[in-house]
């Protein structure tokens, strides 16, 4: 059984994680928030107090930390007696924070694949370039490391695992569909870190087809989907984190990721890219100043956390799975819909942050309870999805299933004595 949580990062997702940890601090214990900017950590703590999120009186403390500094991170983990570290900072931090957890024995969770700041769209599978190189080290140390446990990656991985285990005899394809039908009222903004957002889309789009990697161009393949809640939405084939583990762990020939984009987003993105403003490589200005164009664009765009107060509308993210059951063709959509306004009212963040943050805390609770404390590195699809889905249903992210029998709550049940968590 593990207690005491160190949250690394102080953006919109970190705010959700902190609120949800506070709502479950009877089980999770002390909560510490660390980032380079102490004031951002303290603002999250102030928000928790304002919204009365603490389940019971307990420790909430802010810390200044450069998480690239492994020694400083190790010191903070030990000083705070944290046994669970939730890394929701930049993906550039993953390997440093993981190294600190390996040396201190703390469980590690993140929500995205590690990235090298000087490389974009590395050779797949991406996890093999970084995190998976530490698999044996995690086994040797008995350290639990759950990778990519946001929504996508994360929840969609659990949906795929659940479908294979409970809904099909054979799965032929998984199409992951991510629709944000919300509106924030700004001329242009990204829903999470602009630097990370743009890096996903500036290079090769990798899909898994016929059990092999296929290279595509961004915005090359378009498809319209009629999704629950959000209706008919236009999406484009996009490369994404979860493909790189699902393709290795599930015996499924075709796995693709589709994300919704407006014409306005595509137009602005195209202009920025064609001007070279989305490059991650440094350039030198006429005054001799060396800058990274992508970092400049990030600096002038709105902070994604600032979008939350005015955000209205809903998201719909899920897995459309096709295959056979009982010798007949079978199709299932497993999905979640989240409301931007409701997310802001509860935790002060918009729905994109909410859908990424809640799963990380559900996973932390499963580690704290021993259910997911596996003592090794794992992607979400390697773990039992039932307790994960059951917890999220209680914590504000309900999972629904749509098939030939209709559209209904996916009622993933576990005996209360096994779940051992009073999550809200």
C-alpha positions as MATLAB code, in Angstrom:
seq = 'XXXXXXXXXXXXXXXXXXXXXXXXXXXXXXXXXXXXXXXXXXXXXXXXXXXXXXXXXXXXXXXXXXXXXXXXXXXXXXXXXXXXXXXXXXXXXXXXXXXXXXXXXXXXXXXXXXXXXXXXXXXXXXXXXXXXXXXXXXXXXXXXXXXXXXXXXXXXXXXXXXXXXXXXXXXXXXXXXXXXXXXXXXXXXXXXXXXXXXXXXXXXXXXXXXXXXXXXXXXXXXXXXXXXXXXXXXXXXXXXXXXXXXXXXXXXXXXXXXXXXXXXXXXXXXXXXXXXXXXXXXXXXXXXXXXXXXXXXXXXXXXXXXXXXXXXXXXXXXXXXXXXXXXXXXXXXXXXXXXXXXXXXXXXXXXXXXXXXXXXXXXXXXXXXXXXXXXXXXXXXXXXXXXXXXXXXXXXXXXXXXXXXXXXXXXXXXXXXXXXXXXX';
ca = [
       0.000    0.000    0.000;
       1.423    3.379   -1.002;
       0.636    6.886    0.268;
       1.649   10.511   -0.306;
       1.667   12.001   -3.791;
       4.131   14.325   -5.514;
       2.613   16.059   -8.549;
       5.169   17.398  -11.028;
       3.823   20.228  -13.183;
       1.521   23.180  -12.578;
      -0.524   23.539  -15.777;
      -4.159   22.759  -16.481;
      -3.774   18.979  -16.168;
      -1.821   19.353  -12.922;
      -4.681   21.439  -11.537;
      -7.139   18.615  -12.250;
      -4.769   16.029  -10.779;
      -4.302   18.093   -7.618;
      -8.043   18.613   -7.111;
      -8.794   14.925   -7.641;
      -5.991   13.884   -5.292;
      -7.422   16.302   -2.720;
     -10.873   14.768   -3.165;
      -9.295   11.402   -2.310;
      -6.662   12.415    0.239;
      -8.053   10.030    2.867;
      -6.488    7.279    0.756;
      -3.681    9.143   -0.998;
      -2.314   11.056    2.000;
      -0.141   14.169    1.737;
      -0.184   16.092   -1.555;
       2.808   18.050   -2.848;
       2.934   20.074   -6.086;
       6.245   21.001   -7.719;
       7.285   23.005  -10.766;
       9.836   25.635  -11.719;
       7.293   28.376  -10.901;
       6.330   28.211   -7.248;
       3.504   30.741   -7.692;
       1.695   28.418  -10.133;
       1.810   25.583   -7.607;
       0.475   27.845   -4.888;
      -2.343   29.040   -7.170;
      -3.480   25.428   -7.556;
      -3.439   24.966   -3.787;
      -5.462   28.174   -3.370;
      -7.984   26.829   -5.886;
      -8.309   23.572   -3.936;
      -9.117   25.531   -0.778;
     -11.544   27.844   -2.601;
     -13.495   24.910   -4.001;
     -13.297   22.909   -0.738;
     -11.879   19.931   -2.623;
     -10.101   18.302    0.310;
     -11.864   15.128    1.397;
     -10.415   15.580    4.874;
      -7.877   17.976    6.445;
      -4.393   17.199    5.179;
      -1.076   18.446    3.830;
      -1.037   20.550    0.642;
       2.367   22.039   -0.129;
       3.991   23.838   -3.065;
       7.645   23.386   -4.073;
       9.991   24.992   -6.599;
      11.710   22.284   -8.667;
      13.616   21.867  -11.897;
      12.549   18.285  -12.616;
      15.342   17.885  -15.164;
      17.615   17.803  -12.114;
      17.432   14.151  -11.032;
      19.228   14.761   -7.730;
      16.870   17.592   -6.775;
      13.858   15.450   -7.695;
      15.177   12.517   -5.636;
      15.697   14.847   -2.683;
      12.126   16.183   -2.905;
      10.609   12.697   -3.214;
      12.429   11.631   -0.063;
      11.832   14.871    1.841;
       8.072   14.667    1.235;
       7.917   10.902    1.850;
       6.101   10.589   -1.487;
       5.493    7.032   -2.626;
       3.596    8.001   -5.796;
       4.855   10.549   -8.355;
       2.410   11.833  -10.978;
       4.370   13.503  -13.772;
       2.121   15.924  -15.656;
       4.857   18.342  -16.619;
       6.370   18.581  -20.089;
       7.114   15.241  -21.831;
      10.726   16.458  -21.963;
      10.890   15.610  -18.221;
       9.790   11.966  -18.347;
      13.126   10.217  -18.309;
      14.568   12.453  -15.578;
      11.573   11.968  -13.292;
      11.520    8.236  -14.015;
      15.208    8.035  -13.079;
      14.459    9.721   -9.748;
      11.640    7.259   -9.066;
      13.873    4.302   -9.897;
      16.414    5.445   -7.320;
      13.885    6.277   -4.589;
      11.419    3.421   -5.145;
       8.450    5.728   -5.738;
       5.769    4.646   -8.204;
       5.826    6.663  -11.442;
       2.929    7.774  -13.643;
       2.855    9.999  -16.730;
       0.362   10.938  -19.429;
       2.476   11.125  -22.608;
       5.589    9.656  -24.258;
       8.970   11.228  -23.529;
      10.218   13.634  -26.188;
      13.692   14.815  -27.090;
      13.463   18.609  -27.575;
      15.696   18.404  -30.656;
      13.791   15.577  -32.376;
      10.281   15.444  -33.814;
       8.412   12.271  -34.748;
      11.073    9.687  -34.056;
      11.095    6.211  -35.617;
       8.267    4.050  -34.228;
       7.496    2.538  -31.842;
       8.250    5.714  -29.892;
       8.244    4.084  -26.441;
      11.169    1.912  -27.539;
      13.305    5.033  -28.030;
      13.063    6.065  -24.386;
      10.800    4.587  -21.651;
      10.951    0.927  -22.655;
      14.735    1.020  -22.294;
      14.099    1.222  -18.533;
      11.797   -1.825  -18.365;
      14.401   -4.126  -16.886;
      15.537   -1.464  -14.435;
      11.959   -1.161  -13.163;
      11.703   -4.946  -12.773;
      15.031   -5.127  -10.963;
      14.034   -2.308   -8.592;
      10.433   -3.500   -8.188;
       9.246   -0.016   -9.184;
       5.768    0.428  -10.630;
       5.811    2.737  -13.672;
       2.507    3.233  -15.503;
       3.065    4.938  -18.842;
       0.628    7.179  -20.699;
      -2.248    7.113  -18.238;
      -4.120   10.207  -19.399;
      -7.087    9.848  -21.722;
      -5.379    9.386  -25.062;
      -3.049    7.721  -24.388;
      -4.474    5.990  -21.348;
      -8.223    5.513  -21.157;
      -8.448    4.627  -24.851;
      -5.850    1.904  -24.216;
      -8.046    0.511  -21.437;
     -11.072    0.631  -23.747;
      -9.174   -1.423  -26.326;
      -8.132   -3.979  -23.709;
     -11.696   -4.184  -22.353;
     -13.109   -4.768  -25.845;
     -10.662   -7.581  -26.564;
     -11.363   -9.223  -23.208;
     -15.162   -8.839  -23.050;
     -16.727   -7.922  -26.390;
     -15.060   -9.854  -29.213;
     -13.735  -13.226  -30.304;
     -11.492  -11.454  -32.818;
     -10.687   -7.765  -33.317;
      -9.803   -6.571  -36.814;
      -9.499   -2.815  -36.308;
      -9.450   -0.091  -33.675;
     -10.145    3.501  -34.684;
      -9.525    5.958  -31.845;
     -11.595    9.098  -32.396;
     -10.981   12.367  -30.519;
     -13.542   15.157  -30.970;
     -13.570   18.488  -29.143;
     -16.786   20.328  -30.023;
     -16.120   23.070  -27.480;
     -15.521   26.760  -28.153;
     -13.214   29.025  -26.134;
     -13.834   32.327  -27.939;
     -10.178   33.093  -28.779;
      -8.968   33.724  -32.318;
      -6.510   30.832  -32.044;
      -5.309   28.701  -29.154;
      -4.279   25.137  -28.382;
      -5.942   23.066  -25.655;
      -2.641   22.003  -24.102;
       0.986   23.117  -24.312;
       1.321   24.707  -27.810;
       4.875   23.428  -28.211;
       3.839   19.811  -27.560;
       0.631   20.233  -29.571;
       2.372   21.437  -32.721;
       5.179   18.894  -32.484;
       2.569   16.151  -32.918;
       1.494   17.460  -36.313;
       4.509   18.859  -38.144;
       6.012   15.646  -39.456;
       5.112   12.087  -40.436;
       1.756   10.654  -39.394;
       2.264    7.023  -38.420;
      -0.621    4.548  -38.473;
      -0.622    0.797  -37.808;
      -2.094   -1.014  -40.810;
      -1.797   -4.653  -41.872;
       0.427   -5.183  -38.813;
       3.031   -2.711  -40.049;
       3.827    0.975  -39.701;
       2.500    3.163  -42.499;
       3.791    6.689  -43.088;
       1.238    9.353  -44.004;
       1.233   13.126  -44.351;
      -0.651   15.342  -41.889;
      -4.177   16.204  -43.117;
      -3.776   13.654  -45.934;
      -6.633   11.389  -44.813;
      -9.980   12.852  -43.756;
     -13.024   11.073  -42.354;
     -16.353   12.242  -40.934;
     -17.744   10.386  -37.920;
     -21.223   10.574  -36.383;
     -20.348   10.540  -32.691;
     -22.620   10.574  -29.630;
     -23.203   14.059  -28.159;
     -20.968   15.926  -30.636;
     -22.690   14.688  -33.832;
     -21.061   14.538  -37.263;
     -17.482   15.743  -36.967;
     -14.593   16.005  -39.400;
     -11.371   14.293  -38.368;
      -7.961   13.642  -39.860;
      -5.647   10.671  -39.498;
      -3.010   11.660  -36.965;
      -0.044    9.965  -35.352;
      -0.408    9.540  -31.598;
       1.227    7.989  -28.538;
      -1.145    5.089  -27.905;
      -0.567    3.517  -31.319;
       3.026    2.817  -30.338;
       2.142    0.546  -27.437;
      -1.192   -0.885  -28.638;
       0.478   -2.079  -31.851;
       3.018   -4.052  -29.814;
       0.759   -5.428  -27.077;
      -2.498   -6.230  -28.893;
      -2.826   -8.636  -31.802;
      -4.854   -6.227  -33.954;
      -4.003   -5.658  -37.646;
      -5.218   -2.047  -37.966;
      -5.016    0.671  -35.290;
      -5.539    4.307  -36.250;
      -5.975    7.638  -34.462;
      -8.348   10.339  -35.745;
      -8.502   13.860  -34.337;
     -11.017   16.585  -35.091;
      -9.703   19.822  -36.599;
     -11.573   22.908  -37.774;
     -10.753   24.546  -41.099;
      -9.568   27.578  -39.107;
      -7.056   25.509  -37.118;
      -5.730   23.905  -40.307;
      -5.342   27.283  -42.027;
      -3.439   28.873  -39.137;
      -1.311   25.762  -38.628;
      -0.425   25.640  -42.336;
       0.657   29.283  -42.423;
       2.791   28.902  -39.294;
       4.411   25.741  -40.640;
       5.083   27.163  -44.108;
       6.729   30.219  -42.545;
       9.034   27.979  -40.533;
       7.553   29.137  -37.223;
       6.864   25.586  -36.026;
      10.490   24.474  -36.275;
      12.083   23.039  -33.124;
      15.578   23.943  -34.411;
      17.218   27.200  -33.225;
      17.624   30.155  -35.602;
      19.598   33.373  -35.176;
      17.895   36.750  -35.504;
      19.392   39.827  -37.200;
      20.401   41.065  -33.712;
      22.330   37.870  -33.059;
      19.804   36.394  -30.654;
      19.342   32.619  -30.921;
      15.689   31.557  -30.613;
      13.605   28.457  -31.279;
      10.676   29.504  -33.540;
       8.279   27.026  -31.926;
       9.051   28.422  -28.480;
       8.328   31.948  -29.733;
       4.940   30.855  -31.075;
       4.208   29.228  -27.725;
       5.094   32.462  -25.935;
       2.613   34.577  -27.910;
      -0.323   32.148  -27.827;
      -2.770   32.015  -24.884;
      -1.852   29.816  -21.940;
      -4.174   26.793  -22.342;
      -5.146   27.078  -18.659;
      -6.486   30.587  -19.351;
      -9.117   29.204  -21.736;
     -11.062   27.386  -19.030;
     -13.381   30.158  -17.721;
     -14.940   30.815  -21.138;
     -14.906   27.293  -22.572;
     -18.322   25.879  -23.485;
     -19.382   22.654  -25.203;
     -18.437   19.011  -24.983;
     -15.827   16.489  -25.988;
     -16.316   12.937  -27.214;
     -13.379   10.527  -27.259;
     -13.568    6.806  -27.797;
     -12.605    3.597  -29.565;
     -14.592    2.247  -32.496;
     -13.721   -1.441  -32.560;
     -14.660   -3.877  -35.339;
     -14.261   -7.629  -35.499;
     -16.216  -10.819  -34.942;
     -18.253  -12.334  -32.140;
     -19.951  -15.714  -32.360;
     -18.883  -15.985  -35.975;
     -20.699  -12.763  -36.941;
     -19.425   -9.236  -37.690;
     -19.498   -7.118  -34.557;
     -18.936   -3.395  -33.913;
     -18.634   -1.539  -30.604;
     -17.984    2.106  -29.691;
     -16.640    2.636  -26.158;
     -16.457    6.329  -25.318;
     -16.636    9.205  -22.876;
     -18.170   12.673  -23.235;
     -16.995   15.530  -21.019;
     -18.451   19.031  -20.562;
     -16.092   22.035  -20.490;
     -18.331   24.143  -18.260;
     -18.909   21.386  -15.739;
     -15.176   20.654  -15.579;
     -14.424   24.302  -14.841;
     -17.108   24.481  -12.164;
     -15.652   21.473  -10.349;
     -11.880   21.942  -10.622;
     -11.236   25.197  -12.527;
      -9.962   23.532  -15.721;
     -11.440   22.841  -19.154;
     -12.510   19.378  -20.321;
      -9.312   18.554  -22.229;
      -7.336   18.906  -19.010;
     -10.066   17.118  -17.032;
     -10.044   14.057  -19.286;
      -6.238   13.837  -19.008;
      -6.026   14.435  -15.261;
      -8.773   12.252  -13.796;
      -7.354    8.964  -15.204;
      -3.922    9.669  -13.711;
      -5.471    9.984  -10.252;
      -7.607    6.872  -10.780;
      -4.382    5.027  -11.586;
      -2.719    6.482   -8.480;
      -5.608    5.179   -6.364;
      -5.224    1.734   -7.936;
      -1.523    1.804   -7.087;
      -2.291    3.004   -3.565;
      -4.770    0.130   -3.168;
      -2.291   -2.410   -4.517;
      -4.463   -3.369   -7.501;
      -2.162   -1.761  -10.097;
       1.014   -1.740   -7.981;
       2.669   -4.244  -10.309;
       6.330   -3.613   -9.439;
       7.350   -3.127  -13.067;
       6.800   -0.868  -16.090;
       3.483   -1.232  -17.917;
       1.352    0.495  -20.500;
      -2.322    0.762  -19.616;
      -3.466   -2.019  -21.966;
      -1.252   -4.461  -20.057;
      -3.349   -3.935  -16.907;
      -6.867   -4.997  -15.912;
      -9.175   -2.252  -17.285;
     -12.197   -3.116  -15.141;
     -11.145   -1.426  -11.859;
      -9.833    1.551  -13.831;
     -13.133    2.094  -15.662;
     -15.104    1.461  -12.459;
     -13.142    4.140  -10.590;
     -13.436    6.719  -13.368;
     -17.197    6.173  -13.472;
     -17.224    7.381   -9.845;
     -14.743   10.208  -10.384;
     -16.488   12.197  -13.126;
     -15.499   10.370  -16.337;
     -18.281    7.946  -17.164;
     -17.653    5.332  -19.823;
     -20.433    4.440  -22.219;
     -20.745    1.647  -24.775;
     -22.727    1.723  -28.020;
     -23.431   -1.449  -29.971;
     -26.336   -3.347  -31.527;
     -28.034   -3.400  -28.118;
     -28.040    0.394  -27.800;
     -26.108    3.110  -25.960;
     -25.603    2.642  -22.217;
     -23.255    3.090  -19.268;
     -20.427    0.585  -19.260;
     -21.077   -0.657  -15.747;
     -17.688   -2.095  -14.835;
     -18.291   -3.580  -11.404;
     -15.918   -4.898   -8.785;
     -16.792   -6.155   -5.312;
     -16.505   -3.241   -2.897;
     -14.007   -5.052   -0.695;
     -11.675   -5.509   -3.683;
     -11.915   -1.948   -4.997;
     -11.231   -0.474   -1.538;
     -11.579    3.153   -2.626;
     -14.220    5.716   -1.869;
     -13.358    7.844   -4.908;
     -15.301   10.934   -5.900;
];
